[in-house]
Amino acid sequence: MNNSIYGINGPVVTVLGSTEFSMLEMVYVGDDRLVGEVISIDNDKTTIQVYESTTGLCPGQQVSGTGAPLCATLGPGILDNIFDGIGRPLKAIEDTSGNFISRSVNVTALDEQREWEVTITVNAGDTLTPGVIYATCPETAVITHKCMVPPWISGVVETVKPSGKYKVNDKVITVRDEHGAIHELTLCQKWPIRTPRPTVGRLYSSAPLITGQRVIDSLFPIARGGTAAVPGGFGTGKTMTQQQLAKWCDADIIIYIGCGERGNEMSQVLQEFSDLYDPKTGRPMTDRTALIANTSNMPVAAREASIYTGITLAEYYRDMGYHVAIMADSTSRWAEALREISGRLEEMPAEEGFPAYLPSRLSEFYERAGMVKTLCGQTGSVTVIGAVSPQGSDFSEPVTQNTKRFTRCFWALDKSLAYARHYPAINWTDSYSEYIDDLTEWYKTNVGDDFMECRAQITTILQDESKLMEIVKLIGSDVLSDDQKLIIETARTIRIGFLQQNAYHKNDTYVPLNKQLVMMRVILYLHKSAQAALKSGKPISRVIELGLFDKAARIKYDVPNDNLELLDSFFSEIDQAIKSL
């Protein structure tokens, strides 16, 4: 049958006539066998998006099918590795083609020559069901890789090889299913990137993903297995915020997706992750990190596939019982790839030229997050934190607005805060978290009974300050009463001493929840004590001159995270200073 190329429009290739291709089938295009995927089939035409540069491709060249969808190869060797948008390892590509990725490069996703120290955990005669762990091996010094029975296989173990050193494609056990067919299991398996991996069911997530960042953990927390959007214009610190979360959050594994980012920024991420050491284990961060790099000069179709590749890797480790966090930077570049391909397909555009199915694609991506019970009976989670890059910091544009519909956390980055060197530049009036009610009981049980009450009071003071500053801008601060001036002074202490955080200070880069609670208690106690002084007739100027507000703002630096007893004396110091008035 004639499967020759008829038309080429950028990454979109058309094949005329009846073909044997199926929807979403992976194909090889042209003489160079470029990787592509079938995205549309008509009676007389098949449309393919190509994941590599189509420069030099000519009509008449052949297209051959593989009979399978675009899949990710899942097995030991994913961690401490860097992949492109369709799951090819960049280190292996560099060895093959040099510093620049050549077309039609043929490399395997995992190192097929590396030997792993494998422990077989099943015996001959055992009955296996989907998801059961049949072998383990130390993938890195901190992560144990668990080889699971694929979801489509179940049966009785026929033969078992002894524990020892094996390569990823070595057959370690054979399984006979109920129909008598024999299945040979290796250390790896393949999975279609656009298909969510199956689970027993979703679980209610009542525990937060602890990040050590005060503005997030205390004011706008995210549940483990939840979703969050980090929108912000150029220079507001999206990448820096995600890197800080990747370094300090209490997820077992980090999947970082650089989707359409600038090459120099992506190279900086790769370099910094290589140099970082995990503060919890003392090992390099790469021991529990997989990076997907798809820069803005790489083919646009591969950018569209990169987030599916990343979340498939995350679901694979989730099924082992790990808690995984995905940092997608940025989903706006992914949406722009959708728009470009949609335009080449001559589809009817929706708002700002984006395709009409943009909301459904976003929902499909974020819906793959969650806390689940895996097929092997364990609990695992995927937490998705997606950066959004609205042009001109316009949060009303389609990608930001549709992302808000499918995420329950919104950490709005503010340009003015970033330019004032206030990091993280999360605006406390525009941001919100819908996980507060879900996490209230956890905070009360594990941190303190008054944690949520303190949080509510801190939030109220910040909101009151925002209203008062509107008056100050119009008329000036002289018209404010002493009570109102106290609110502004306390809010300044909260902003500088609590919300602002220094990633390069040993006591401030990561702050445990118990210190966050004590810091809130100190600031609120100071506020109440100052209120009492004002009611007794003391002027606000004398209260401020005591220097207590400045000292409260320096707690984050002056008090080590492991020596909170130093704060006990601060309460009595406040009492003595107020009495001295």
N, C-alpha and C positions, 0 to 999 in steps of 0.2 A: 504493500500500500504506500502511496506517495505521501510522505510526511515532510515535504520541503517547505522552507520559509517563503512566505509570500510578501509580508510587509514588516518593516522595522521602524518603530517610533520610540527612540530612546531605549528604555529598558523593556518596552512592550513589543513582543514579537507575535505575528499572526501566521497561522498555518491554514491554508484553504483545503476544502475537500473533506471527505469523511475520514476520520482518524479513529484509532483505537485508544486514545487517551481518556483518562477519567479525571473528574474534578479534583483539584488540589494534588494531582500526581506530580512527583518530581521528575523532571526531564533533563536531557542533555541537548544543548542547542548548538548547532553549527559544527564546523570541522574541528574547532577547539574544544568542543564538548563543555560549553558553559553551563553552569547549574541554573536551572529555571524551575518554575512551578506553574501549572495550569490554573488559571483564575477564571476562565470563562469558556463555555462550550456552546456553540450554536449548531444548527443542522449543516451549515456550510463553512464554519470557521471555528478554529480553536485559538484562544488568546493565552499567551504565556508571559509571565513577568520573569525577567532574567536577573539573577543576583550578582552578576558581574558586568563589567563594561562591555557594551555591544559594539564598540569601535572595530571596524573591519569586517563585521558580519555582513553577509550578502544574501539576497534572495536566491533560492534554489538550494542552499545548504540544508542538510538533513537535520531533523529533530527526532531523537530516540527516547522512548519512555523507559521508566524503571519498574513500573507496576506497583509503586509504593509512594506514599506521601513524603514530604520533606520531614526527616526525622532527626532527632538528637541522639547521639550515642552516649549511653549512660553507663558508667562504670568507674572503677578506681582510676585516678589521674585527672579528675575534673578540678579538684582543688589545687591551689598553687599553680594555676594555669591561666592563660589569657587567650580568649577566643575572638574570632570575628563574628559578624552578625548571624551567620548561618552555622556556627559551631565548629569552625576550623581553627586549630591552634596556631596562633601567630608565631610562636617560637619555631614550630616546625616549618611554617611557611617561609620564615626568614632564612632558615637553613637551606631551603630549596630555591628561593627566588631573590634573596638578598633583602635590602632595607625597604624595598617597595614591593607590594603584592602584585604579582603577575597574574594574568588571566589563566583560567583553566588549570590552576595549580592543584595537584592531586596529592593530598596528604590525608592521613587518617586522623579522626577526632581524638583518639587516645593513643598513647605510645604502645604499640603492639609488641615491642621487643623488651619492655621492662618487666621484670619478674616481681611478683608480690608474695609476701609471706601469708599464705591463706590457711585459715582454720575452717575445716568442714564441720558444720554443726548438725548434720542429719545422718541417718544410718539407712542402709538398705532395708526395704520393707516399710519405711515410714510413709504415711499418707501426707502429701503436700497440697495445700490450697493456695490460691493467689495471695501474694504478699508475704508468705512465710520466708524467713531468713534461712538460707541453706549454707552460707559461707560468710566469713568476715575476714578483713585484713586491715592493718593500720595504714590508712591512706596518707595521713600526716602524723606528726607527733601528738596531735590533740584530737584528731577525728578518726574514729573507726568506721571503715566502709562496710556496709551490710548488703550483701548480694541477695536480692529478693526474687521469689518466683514471679514471673511476669503474670499480669492479670488474666491472660487468656489460657493459662496452663494450670492443670491440677491433675493429680494422680498419685501413683505409688512409685517410690524410689526403686529403680532396678539395680543400678550400679553406682558406687561411690568411690571416688579416688581418695587416697589418704591426704591428710593435711601436709602442706609443703609449699614449695615455690611454683607459681604458675603465672602465665601471661594472660592478658584479658580475654583472648580468644580460645584459650585451652578449655576443653570440655571437662568439667569436674564431676557432674552427676548426670544420670539419665533418668527420665520419668516416663512411666507408661500410663496413659490416660485411660478413661473408661471405655474408649473405643478401640483400645489396643495399640494406638499410635505411640511411637517412641519420640520423646523430646529430649534433646541434648542441651544442657544448661552450661553456659560459660560464666565468666565474671562480669559480663556486660550484656546490655539489651538495648534495643532501639525503641523510641517512642515518638509519634507524630507531634510536632511542636504546637500545633493549633488545637490539639485535643487535650482537655484536662485529664489528669490521671485520676482513676477511680478511688473512692474511699468508702468506708462503711457508713459514715455520716458526719455531719457538721456538729461541732460542740459549741456551747455557750462560753465565750471568753470573758472571764471575770478578773484576769490578772493583767497588769500593764506591761508594756515593753519599756523597761527602765533604761533611760538613756544617760542619766547623770547631768542632763541639761535642765536647769531649774525652770526656765520658761515653759518647757515642754512637760516635764514630769509633774510640776505643781499646778500649772495653769491650764495647759492643753494636752493632757496625756493621751496616748494611743494604746489601745489594748493589744496584747499579743495576738497576732492573727488578724489585725485590723488593717485599715487603709488610711493613708494620709496624703494630702497634696501640699506641695511646697511651691507656691507661685511667687514669682518675683522677676523684675526686669533685669536688664544687664547690670552686673556689678553689685547686686544685692546680697550675694553670698549663698546662692543655692548649692553650688558644688561644695563649698566649704562646710555648710551645715550638714550635708549628706555625708561628707567624709568624717565629720565629728561623730555623727550618729553611728556610722559603720565601725568606727574605732571603739566606741564606748558602750553601745547598746548591748543588752544581755542576751542577744541571739547567739545560737551555737555556730551558725554559718552565715556569711554575708555573700550575696550575689550583687555585684556592682555592674550596672549596664550603662555604658557611655553611648547614648543613642543620638548620633548626629552632632556631637559636640565638636568644638574646635580641636584641631590636632595638637596644638601646643598645650591646651588645657588637659586633654586626655593623657598626653605623655607625662604631665606633671602628676596626675592622679596615679598613673602606673608607677612612677618613680617613688612617690610618697608612700604608697602601699607597700612597695618593696622594702622601704627603709623603716616602716613602722613596726613597733613591737607590741604585741598584745599585752595590755597591762594586767590581764587576769592570769595569763599563763607564762608570760615572759618570753614566749616564742614569737617569731615573725608573724605579722598579721596575715600574711599570705597562706599560712597553714590552715586557715579556716575561711579563705576568701577565693572566689572565682570571679574573674573580670571578663566582661564582654565589651570589646572596643570596636565601635563602628563610627568613625569620625565623619565629619561633614563632607569630605572629599571622596568617601567610599560610595559605591553604587547605592542609589536611593532605595531600590527594592530590598536590599539587604538590611537597610535601616528599619524598614517596616517589619522584617522578620525577627530583628534582634531581641525585642522585648518578649516575644513568644519563646525564643530559645532560652532566654534568661529565666522565665518563670517555669519552664519545663524542668530545668536543672533544679530550681528551688523545690518544686513538687517532688522530685525524685528523692532529695534528702529529707524532705518532710515525711515521706512514706517510711523512712528508716526510724522515725521517731525524733528527729531533730527539729529545733525551732530556727527557722530561716528568715532573714530579713533581706528584702530586695530594695536596692536604691536605683531607681530608673531616672536617668538624667540625660535628656529630658523628653517627656512625652509630647511636648510641642513639636520637636523635630520629627518625631514619629508621625504625628498628625500631618505635618507638612509633606512627608513622604506619601501618605495616603492621598493627599490632595493632588500631588504631582501625578501619581499613577492614575488617579481618577480622571484627571484632565486629559491624559493621553488616551484613556479609554473612551473619551467623549461622553462621559456620564453627566447627567444633569447636576449642576453644582447647587449647594445649599448656601448657608450664610458664610460670607467671606471666601467663597470658593471651595470650602471644605465639602467632602461628599456627604450625602444625606445620611449615610450609615455611620458617621463618626461617633454619635452617642452609643450605638450598639457595640462598636468595636471597643470603645473605652470601657463599657460595662462588662464585656466579656473578659477583658484583661483584669480589671479590679475584682471581678467576681471570683477569680481563681485564688484570691487570698482567703485566709480563714484558719481557724483552729479545727482540726478534724481528728476523728478516730481512724487510724490507718487500717489497711487490710490485714496487717499482722497484729492488730489489737492494741497498738501503741498510740500515744497522743503526739501529734506534730502540728506545726503551724507554719504558715507563710504570711509574713507582714510586708505589705507593699507601701513604699514611700516614693511617690512620683513627683519629680520636679516639673514645673510648668513655666515656660518662658514667654509670657504675653508681651507682644510688641508694645513698646512705650509704657510698660507697667499698667496696661489697660486690662483690669480684671473682668471686664464685661465681654471680652472676646470669646468666641465659641469654645475653644479648648478648655479654658479656665472654668467657664460656666458649666459645661458638661461634666468636667471632672468633679466639680462640687456636688453634682447630683449623685455620684457613685462612691464618694469617699466621705468618711464621717469625721475626719480631722482636717482642718484648714489652717495651715501655718503661713499667714500672709507676710511676705518679706517686704519691708518698707525701704524705699530708696533713701529717704532723708535719714533714717536710722543708720543705714549702712555708710552713708557719707559722713555721719557724725562719729564713725568708728564704734557704733553700738552693735555688738554681735552677741548672740545671734540676732539678726535684724528682724525679728518676728514682731509685728505690730499687734499689741495686746488688745486693741479695740476692734480690729478687723478679723482677728483669728477666733477660732472656736473649736471645741471638741464635743462630739456627741456621745463620748464614752464615759462621761462623768458619772452618770447614774449607774452604769454597769460596774464601775471600778470603786465606787464609794465604800462598799463593804470591805474590799481588799485593803484599801488604805487605812480604814479604821482598825482592822485586825492586825495588819503587819507593820504599820508605821506609827499611828497614834489616833486616839479617838477624836481629837480636835483637828486633824489634818484638813478635812474638807471645810470645816468652819473657818479655819485660818485662811484657806484658799478663797472662800467666799468674801471674807473681809478685805483681803488684798485686792481682789477684783473690783469690789465696790469703791475702794479708795481711788483706784486708777480710773474708773469711770467718772467719779466725781471730779477728779482733776481735769479730765478731758473737757467736761462741761465748763469748769471754772476758767480754763485757759481760753475758751472762746470769749468770755467776758473780758479777760485781761487783754486780749488782742484788740478788742473794740474800744475799751475805756481806759485800761491800765489797772495795775495791781492796787492802787491806793484806795479804790472803792471796796475792796474785799475786807470782810471782817477778820478778826484774829483766828476764828475757827476755820474759816476758809483758807487763810494763809497756812495754817497748820496742815490742812489736807494737801496743799501743794508741796509743802516741805517733806511730808511723809511720803508722798508719791515720788518725789525726787530721790529719796533714799531707796525706795523699792526699785525704781528704774536703774539707778547706778549700782546699788549694792546687792540686788537680787536678780533682776532680769538680765542685766549685762554680765557677760561671762568671758573670761580670758582663757583661750585655748592653750596658751603657752605658759600658764602659771600652774605649778604642781598642785596647789590646793584648790584651784578653781577650774581646771580643765574638766574634771569629773567630780560631781558632788553627790554623795549618797543621800538617800531620802531622809534619813534621820537628821542630817545636818540641815537639809532644806526646811524641815519642819521647825527646828530650833531657830533658824534665821527668821522665819515668818513670825514665830512667837516673840522674838526680841523686838522686831520692828513694830508689831501690833501693841506690845506692852509699852514701848516708848510712846506710841501715839496716844494710848489711853492715859498714860501718866501726864503727858503734855496737855491733854484735854482737861484733866483735873486741875492742873496749874492755871490754865486760862480761866476756868470757872471761879477760881479763888481770887481772880483779879490780877494775875501776873501777865505782863505783855508778852506777845509772841517773840519779840526781838530778844528778850532776856532768856527765853527758853532755847532759842536757836544758838545764842552765844555760849551755852553750856558745852557745845561741841558733841553732844550725844548723837545727833543725826549723822554727822560725819564719821563718828566711830562705828556706828551701826553699819554704815556703808562699807567699812573696811573689814568687816567680819570675814568675808569670803577669802581674804588674803591672810589675815592675822591669826585665824583659828584653824589649825590643821584638822583634816577630816577625821582623824582617829583620836582626837583629844578634845571632844566637845565639852568636857568638864570646865574648860576655861570660860565658857559662856555663862556658867552658873553665877559667877561673881558680877556679871554685867547687869543682871536684874537688880541686885542690891545697889550697884553703882548708880543706876537710874533713879532709884528711890532717894538715895542720899543727895544726888545733884538737884533733884526737884525740890526736896525739903530745904536745901540751902538757899532757895529763892526767897 
